[in-house]
Amino acid sequence: EIPGAVNLWRYLESVAPPARVRMCERAAAMTRRMHDAGVVHPDLNLQNFLVREDAGGAQVWVIDLDRARLAAARKTDREAAVVRLQRSARRLDPHRRVLTSECMAALRAIGEVG
């Protein structure tokens, strides 16, 4: 537990569109760093990120690592993470009221090698 943190989906619902895009970019960057460090999360979704804002800005954590594996992240692992997040977005926001095309483009950057 991280006091004062909410999952990424709840955070995105609560902020204005420019902040949503920035946070999606941060979540993608965090995931790329995790992959670059040799951690693959097999069940990544918008609720497996925690966000907490404080005086220094927003901090992001990845949670639910019980099935994560230590391995060099392959291109297919990175692409699978993008697909899982897209599926999560469709389920949580079927009408794209929160996750705009700009947010989705930011999340697709997970597939890029960092």
C-alpha positions as CSV (number, residue, x, y, z in Angstrom):
1,E,0.0,0.0,0.0
2,I,1.1,3.5,-0.8
3,P,-0.7,6.1,1.3
4,G,-2.6,8.6,-0.9
5,A,-2.1,6.7,-4.1
6,V,-4.9,5.8,-6.6
7,N,-4.7,3.4,-9.5
8,L,-3.9,5.0,-12.9
9,W,-7.5,4.6,-14.2
10,R,-8.9,6.6,-11.2
11,Y,-6.2,9.2,-11.6
12,L,-6.9,9.7,-15.3
13,E,-10.6,10.1,-14.6
14,S,-9.9,12.9,-12.1
15,V,-7.6,15.1,-14.1
16,A,-7.9,17.3,-17.2
17,P,-6.9,16.0,-20.7
18,P,-3.4,17.4,-20.9
19,A,-2.5,15.8,-17.5
20,R,-4.0,12.5,-18.7
21,V,-1.6,12.5,-21.7
22,R,1.4,13.3,-19.5
23,M,0.5,10.6,-17.1
24,C,0.1,8.0,-19.9
25,E,3.5,9.0,-21.1
26,R,4.9,8.5,-17.6
27,A,3.2,5.1,-17.3
28,A,4.7,4.1,-20.6
29,A,8.1,5.3,-19.7
30,M,7.9,3.4,-16.3
31,T,6.9,0.2,-18.2
32,R,9.8,0.6,-20.7
33,R,12.2,1.1,-17.8
34,M,10.8,-2.1,-16.1
35,H,11.3,-4.0,-19.4
36,D,14.8,-2.6,-19.9
37,A,15.7,-3.8,-16.4
38,G,14.6,-7.3,-17.3
39,V,11.1,-7.5,-15.7
40,V,8.1,-8.7,-17.6
41,H,4.6,-8.1,-16.1
42,P,2.2,-10.7,-17.6
43,D,-1.0,-8.9,-16.5
44,L,-0.4,-5.2,-17.0
45,N,-3.5,-3.1,-17.0
46,L,-4.5,0.4,-16.1
47,Q,-5.3,-0.6,-12.5
48,N,-1.8,-2.1,-12.0
49,F,-0.2,1.3,-11.8
50,L,-0.4,3.5,-8.7
51,V,-0.2,7.2,-8.9
52,R,0.4,9.6,-6.0
53,E,0.8,13.4,-6.3
54,D,2.8,15.3,-3.8
55,A,4.8,18.5,-3.7
56,G,7.4,17.0,-6.1
57,G,4.8,16.0,-8.7
58,A,3.2,12.7,-9.5
59,Q,5.0,9.5,-8.8
60,V,4.1,6.2,-10.5
61,W,4.5,2.6,-9.4
62,V,3.8,-0.7,-11.0
63,I,2.0,-3.2,-8.8
64,D,0.7,-6.8,-8.8
65,L,4.0,-8.3,-9.6
66,D,3.3,-11.7,-8.2
67,R,3.4,-13.3,-11.7
68,A,6.2,-11.1,-13.1
69,R,9.2,-12.8,-14.4
70,L,12.8,-11.7,-14.6
71,A,13.9,-12.1,-18.2
72,A,15.1,-9.9,-21.0
73,A,12.0,-8.3,-22.4
74,R,11.6,-9.3,-26.0
75,K,9.8,-7.2,-28.6
76,T,6.8,-9.6,-28.3
77,D,6.7,-8.9,-24.5
78,R,6.6,-5.2,-25.1
79,E,3.9,-5.5,-27.7
80,A,1.9,-7.8,-25.4
81,A,2.0,-5.1,-22.7
82,V,0.6,-2.6,-25.2
83,V,-2.2,-5.0,-26.2
84,R,-3.1,-5.7,-22.5
85,L,-3.3,-1.9,-21.8
86,Q,-5.4,-1.4,-24.9
87,R,-7.8,-4.1,-23.8
88,S,-7.9,-2.6,-20.3
89,A,-8.7,0.8,-21.8
90,R,-11.5,-0.6,-24.0
91,R,-13.0,-2.3,-20.9
92,L,-12.8,0.7,-18.6
93,D,-13.5,3.4,-21.1
94,P,-15.5,1.9,-24.1
95,H,-16.6,5.4,-25.3
96,R,-13.1,6.9,-25.1
97,R,-14.2,9.7,-22.8
98,V,-11.1,9.6,-20.7
99,L,-8.5,7.8,-22.8
100,T,-8.3,9.8,-26.0
101,S,-6.3,8.9,-29.0
102,E,-3.4,11.0,-27.6
103,C,-3.4,8.9,-24.4
104,M,-3.5,5.7,-26.3
105,A,-0.6,6.8,-28.5
106,A,1.4,7.6,-25.4
107,L,0.7,4.1,-24.1
108,R,1.7,2.5,-27.4
109,A,5.2,3.9,-26.8
110,I,5.7,1.0,-24.4
111,G,6.5,-1.1,-27.5
112,E,9.5,1.1,-28.2
113,V,12.9,-0.1,-27.0
114,G,14.2,2.4,-24.4
